[in-house]
């Protein structure tokens, strides 16, 4: 199955190309237009719905944008978590040193 998907080229169209295709398909009719331009009718209707709701900006390819935004968000979160770990590690080291000093002081007082 994945071999078949690898062989099928996924065409990425610009928002302007999608808008032009919407108008062309409307002129030809949905079935004939989708066949002519090799577009699945469900894809046409998704594009049409987005176009009607948001205009030409609704036709932008959002696949990579969402992925890139998610990566940036996770990288930022990862950086914050690393900083917190460093702070906690430093805090634990300082507490251990203080405890060691206190133990030495108590030992010296008992003598």
MDAnalysis code that builds the backbone (N, CA, C; Angstrom):
import MDAnalysis as mda
import numpy as np

u = mda.Universe.empty(333, n_residues=111, atom_resindex=np.repeat(np.arange(111), 3), trajectory=True)
u.add_TopologyAttr("name", ["N", "CA", "C"] * 111)
u.add_TopologyAttr("resid", np.arange(1, 112))
u.add_TopologyAttr("resname", ["UNK", "UNK", "UNK", "UNK", "UNK", "UNK", "UNK", "UNK", "UNK", "UNK", "UNK", "UNK", "UNK", "UNK", "UNK", "UNK", "UNK", "UNK", "UNK", "UNK", "UNK", "UNK", "UNK", "UNK", "UNK", "UNK", "UNK", "UNK", "UNK", "UNK", "UNK", "UNK", "UNK", "UNK", "UNK", "UNK", "UNK", "UNK", "UNK", "UNK", "UNK", "UNK", "UNK", "UNK", "UNK", "UNK", "UNK", "UNK", "UNK", "UNK", "UNK", "UNK", "UNK", "UNK", "UNK", "UNK", "UNK", "UNK", "UNK", "UNK", "UNK", "UNK", "UNK", "UNK", "UNK", "UNK", "UNK", "UNK", "UNK", "UNK", "UNK", "UNK", "UNK", "UNK", "UNK", "UNK", "UNK", "UNK", "UNK", "UNK", "UNK", "UNK", "UNK", "UNK", "UNK", "UNK", "UNK", "UNK", "UNK", "UNK", "UNK", "UNK", "UNK", "UNK", "UNK", "UNK", "UNK", "UNK", "UNK", "UNK", "UNK", "UNK", "UNK", "UNK", "UNK", "UNK", "UNK", "UNK", "UNK", "UNK", "UNK"])
u.atoms.positions = np.array([
    [0.825, -1.204, 0.000],
    [0.000, 0.000, 0.000],
    [0.864, 1.261, 0.000],
    [1.905, 1.278, 0.839],
    [2.769, 2.466, 0.871],
    [3.536, 2.627, -0.431],
    [3.831, 1.505, -1.091],
    [4.523, 1.587, -2.371],
    [3.648, 2.305, -3.395],
    [2.365, 2.028, -3.358],
    [1.440, 2.676, -4.285],
    [1.390, 4.171, -3.994],
    [1.320, 4.541, -2.710],
    [1.275, 5.955, -2.351],
    [2.535, 6.680, -2.773],
    [3.677, 6.011, -2.656],
    [4.933, 6.630, -3.043],
    [4.961, 6.943, -4.539],
    [4.306, 6.109, -5.330],
    [4.321, 6.303, -6.772],
    [3.334, 7.382, -7.224],
    [2.307, 7.614, -6.423],
    [1.318, 8.629, -6.776],
    [1.853, 9.987, -6.331],
    [1.971, 10.886, -7.276],
    [2.474, 12.218, -6.963],
    [1.343, 13.074, -6.396],
    [1.596, 13.701, -5.275],
    [0.620, 14.591, -4.676],
    [0.904, 15.985, -5.198],
    [-0.078, 16.532, -5.906],
    [0.095, 17.856, -6.504],
    [-0.298, 18.911, -5.486],
    [0.622, 19.781, -5.186],
    [0.323, 20.905, -4.309],
    [0.045, 22.110, -5.181],
    [-1.105, 22.663, -4.969],
    [-1.519, 23.814, -5.772],
    [-1.523, 25.070, -4.910],
    [-1.245, 26.192, -5.543],
    [-1.306, 27.464, -4.832],
    [-2.767, 27.843, -4.630],
    [-2.990, 28.798, -3.741],
    [-4.364, 29.222, -3.498],
    [-4.986, 29.855, -4.754],
    [-4.160, 30.500, -5.564],
    [-4.673, 31.093, -6.809],
    [-5.095, 30.008, -7.804],
    [-4.278, 28.947, -7.881],
    [-4.628, 27.829, -8.766],
    [-5.918, 27.157, -8.316],
    [-6.071, 26.988, -7.013],
    [-7.286, 26.379, -6.487],
    [-8.507, 27.236, -6.798],
    [-8.359, 28.557, -6.653],
    [-9.471, 29.458, -6.953],
    [-9.867, 29.351, -8.423],
    [-8.874, 29.330, -9.299],
    [-9.147, 29.203, -10.732],
    [-9.853, 27.879, -11.035],
    [-9.381, 26.797, -10.406],
    [-10.013, 25.494, -10.608],
    [-11.451, 25.494, -10.111],
    [-11.721, 26.150, -9.001],
    [-13.094, 26.223, -8.494],
    [-14.024, 26.838, -9.533],
    [-13.587, 27.937, -10.146],
    [-14.417, 28.603, -11.156],
    [-14.572, 27.745, -12.410],
    [-13.482, 27.096, -12.830],
    [-13.534, 26.233, -14.021],
    [-14.475, 25.043, -13.794],
    [-14.383, 24.443, -12.629],
    [-15.227, 23.281, -12.327],
    [-16.689, 23.699, -12.239],
    [-16.944, 24.881, -11.708],
    [-18.325, 25.366, -11.649],
    [-18.897, 25.548, -13.053],
    [-18.064, 26.003, -13.994],
    [-18.523, 26.182, -15.378],
    [-18.821, 24.841, -16.040],
    [-17.929, 23.873, -15.816],
    [-18.062, 22.572, -16.468],
    [-19.051, 21.639, -15.768],
    [-19.314, 21.891, -14.527],
    [-20.096, 20.968, -13.710],
    [-19.130, 20.182, -12.840],
    [-19.592, 19.798, -11.677],
    [-18.698, 19.184, -10.694],
    [-18.097, 17.887, -11.211],
    [-18.923, 16.982, -11.705],
    [-18.423, 15.671, -12.133],
    [-17.441, 15.819, -13.293],
    [-17.850, 16.526, -14.335],
    [-16.999, 16.684, -15.521],
    [-15.727, 17.474, -15.189],
    [-15.856, 18.533, -14.407],
    [-14.707, 19.369, -14.050],
    [-13.698, 18.626, -13.191],
    [-14.208, 17.869, -12.230],
    [-13.295, 17.106, -11.366],
    [-12.564, 16.031, -12.162],
    [-13.264, 15.394, -13.089],
    [-12.606, 14.387, -13.930],
    [-11.532, 15.035, -14.803],
    [-11.886, 16.178, -15.382],
    [-10.951, 16.848, -16.291],
    [-9.661, 17.261, -15.573],
    [-9.792, 17.755, -14.362],
    [-8.624, 18.246, -13.633],
    [-8.082, 17.236, -12.615],
    [-8.604, 16.031, -12.649],
    [-8.162, 14.940, -11.765],
    [-8.226, 15.335, -10.286],
    [-9.366, 15.860, -9.912],
    [-9.594, 16.254, -8.527],
    [-10.764, 15.433, -8.002],
    [-10.616, 14.915, -6.808],
    [-11.710, 14.182, -6.181],
    [-12.832, 15.161, -5.837],
    [-14.063, 14.809, -6.097],
    [-15.165, 15.729, -5.785],
    [-15.201, 16.167, -4.317],
    [-14.822, 15.280, -3.403],
    [-14.810, 15.678, -1.987],
    [-13.781, 16.790, -1.759],
    [-12.657, 16.717, -2.453],
    [-11.645, 17.779, -2.355],
    [-12.209, 19.088, -2.889],
    [-12.917, 19.013, -4.007],
    [-13.548, 20.202, -4.579],
    [-14.484, 20.851, -3.561],
    [-15.321, 20.040, -2.920],
    [-16.287, 20.586, -1.975],
    [-15.608, 21.155, -0.721],
    [-14.512, 20.555, -0.301],
    [-13.751, 21.102, 0.829],
    [-13.189, 22.466, 0.442],
    [-12.590, 22.540, -0.737],
    [-12.058, 23.822, -1.222],
    [-13.159, 24.866, -1.316],
    [-14.301, 24.469, -1.883],
    [-15.424, 25.392, -2.073],
    [-15.915, 25.912, -0.726],
    [-16.026, 25.031, 0.247],
    [-16.485, 25.434, 1.584],
    [-15.506, 26.416, 2.209],
    [-14.227, 26.129, 2.103],
    [-13.218, 27.033, 2.661],
    [-13.202, 28.375, 1.938],
    [-13.378, 28.318, 0.627],
    [-13.385, 29.550, -0.177],
    [-14.578, 30.415, 0.198],
    [-15.727, 29.788, 0.369],
    [-16.925, 30.546, 0.726],
    [-16.822, 31.121, 2.140],
    [-16.169, 30.410, 3.025],
    [-16.056, 30.871, 4.409],
    [-14.959, 31.910, 4.611],
    [-13.801, 31.724, 3.943],
    [-12.639, 32.573, 4.222],
    [-12.058, 33.274, 3.003],
    [-12.666, 33.121, 1.859],
    [-12.126, 33.741, 0.658],
    [-10.888, 32.991, 0.178],
    [-10.071, 33.677, -0.596],
    [-8.897, 33.019, -1.189],
    [-7.908, 32.535, -0.120],
    [-7.843, 33.205, 1.028],
    [-6.922, 32.772, 2.091],
    [-7.308, 31.420, 2.684],
    [-8.559, 31.049, 2.553],
    [-8.994, 29.745, 3.026],
    [-8.460, 28.602, 2.185],
    [-7.940, 28.924, 1.000],
    [-7.430, 27.898, 0.092],
    [-5.940, 27.626, 0.265],
    [-5.301, 28.294, 1.206],
    [-3.874, 28.063, 1.425],
    [-3.631, 26.634, 1.884],
    [-2.494, 26.097, 1.477],
    [-2.101, 24.748, 1.896],
    [-1.664, 24.825, 3.343],
    [-2.410, 24.152, 4.213],
    [-2.151, 24.250, 5.646],
    [-1.367, 23.070, 6.184],
    [-1.031, 22.116, 5.357],
    [-0.352, 20.913, 5.853],
    [0.988, 21.249, 6.489],
    [1.847, 21.947, 5.788],
    [3.180, 22.224, 6.320],
    [3.140, 23.309, 7.388],
    [2.208, 24.240, 7.301],
    [2.133, 25.303, 8.292],
    [1.836, 24.730, 9.663],
    [0.874, 23.839, 9.744],
    [0.529, 23.241, 11.029],
    [1.703, 22.437, 11.573],
    [2.367, 21.726, 10.716],
    [3.498, 20.899, 11.135],
    [4.639, 21.777, 11.648],
    [4.959, 22.823, 10.897],
    [6.041, 23.719, 11.308],
    [5.701, 24.431, 12.614],
    [4.459, 24.864, 12.755],
    [4.047, 25.546, 13.981],
    [4.126, 24.608, 15.175],
    [3.722, 23.371, 14.972],
    [3.775, 22.394, 16.055],
    [5.224, 22.123, 16.459],
    [6.109, 22.016, 15.478],
    [7.525, 21.787, 15.775],
    [8.098, 22.963, 16.573],
    [7.785, 24.189, 16.157],
    [8.281, 25.371, 16.880],
    [7.756, 25.391, 18.315],
    [6.490, 25.053, 18.480],
    [5.885, 25.040, 19.813],
    [6.566, 23.993, 20.691],
    [6.788, 22.803, 20.152],
    [7.432, 21.741, 20.925],
    [8.882, 22.074, 21.248],
    [9.589, 22.705, 20.300],
    [10.972, 23.108, 20.561],
    [11.037, 24.140, 21.685],
    [10.100, 25.083, 21.676],
    [10.055, 26.107, 22.718],
    [9.763, 25.463, 24.079],
    [8.787, 24.558, 24.093],
    [8.440, 23.850, 25.327],
    [9.624, 23.017, 25.835],
    [10.324, 22.362, 24.922],
    [11.496, 21.559, 25.269],
    [12.585, 22.428, 25.894],
    [12.802, 23.590, 25.338],
    [13.818, 24.511, 25.861],
    [13.468, 24.934, 27.284],
    [12.200, 25.249, 27.514],
    [11.762, 25.658, 28.850],
    [11.945, 24.520, 29.847],
    [11.587, 23.315, 29.442],
    [11.731, 22.163, 30.329],
    [13.195, 21.885, 30.662],
    [14.072, 22.035, 29.678],
    [15.500, 21.846, 29.932],
    [16.011, 22.871, 30.937],
    [15.568, 24.129, 30.794],
    [15.986, 25.173, 31.728],
    [15.501, 24.851, 33.141],
    [14.270, 24.360, 33.246],
    [13.742, 23.980, 34.563],
    [14.553, 22.849, 35.183],
    [14.940, 21.879, 34.352],
    [15.746, 20.764, 34.853],
    [17.100, 21.250, 35.361],
    [17.716, 22.171, 34.640],
    [19.011, 22.708, 35.063],
    [18.859, 23.436, 36.392],
    [17.781, 24.230, 36.518],
    [17.549, 24.951, 37.775],
    [17.353, 23.975, 38.937],
    [16.567, 22.944, 38.732],
    [16.313, 21.951, 39.781],
    [17.596, 21.212, 40.153],
    [18.383, 20.864, 39.157],
    [19.649, 20.176, 39.408],
    [20.574, 21.050, 40.247],
    [20.663, 22.317, 39.913],
    [21.487, 23.257, 40.669],
    [20.974, 23.384, 42.105],
    [19.669, 23.466, 42.256],
    [19.057, 23.575, 43.577],
    [19.391, 22.347, 44.439],
    [19.307, 21.166, 43.844],
    [19.609, 19.926, 44.566],
    [21.075, 19.888, 44.978],
    [21.964, 20.320, 44.093],
    [23.405, 20.346, 44.420],
    [23.684, 21.293, 45.581],
    [23.049, 22.451, 45.532],
    [23.260, 23.433, 46.602],
    [22.735, 22.889, 47.933],
    [21.593, 22.239, 47.913],
    [21.045, 21.659, 49.143],
    [21.966, 20.568, 49.684],
    [22.523, 19.756, 48.794],
    [23.436, 18.689, 49.218],
    [24.687, 19.279, 49.862],
    [25.223, 20.345, 49.278],
    [26.411, 20.990, 49.839],
    [26.107, 21.596, 51.207],
    [24.948, 22.252, 51.322],
    [24.562, 22.832, 52.611],
    [24.405, 21.752, 53.672],
    [23.788, 20.665, 53.301],
    [23.597, 19.557, 54.232],
    [24.947, 18.987, 54.684],
    [25.870, 18.869, 53.748],
    [27.210, 18.355, 54.050],
    [27.909, 19.289, 55.050],
    [27.811, 20.600, 54.832],
    [28.435, 21.576, 55.720],
    [27.806, 21.522, 57.111],
    [26.488, 21.411, 57.164],
    [25.789, 21.342, 58.450],
    [26.196, 20.082, 59.220],
    [26.312, 18.973, 58.498],
    [26.710, 17.719, 59.135],
    [28.116, 17.848, 59.720],
    [29.027, 18.499, 58.993],
    [30.397, 18.706, 59.487],
    [30.377, 19.599, 60.723],
    [29.537, 20.652, 60.704],
    [29.447, 21.547, 61.857],
    [28.935, 20.788, 63.072],
    [27.932, 19.939, 62.887],
    [27.362, 19.169, 64.011],
    [28.388, 18.175, 64.560],
    [29.158, 17.595, 63.654],
    [30.196, 16.664, 64.100],
    [31.241, 17.389, 64.945],
    [31.613, 18.603, 64.514],
    [32.615, 19.393, 65.239],
    [32.080, 19.864, 66.586],
    [30.809, 20.166, 66.694],
    [30.206, 20.632, 67.941],
    [30.163, 19.478, 68.943],
    [29.890, 18.260, 68.512],
    [29.786, 17.099, 69.387],
    [31.134, 16.716, 69.979],
    [32.219, 17.031, 69.303],
    [33.570, 16.657, 69.779],
    [33.944, 17.511, 70.901],
])
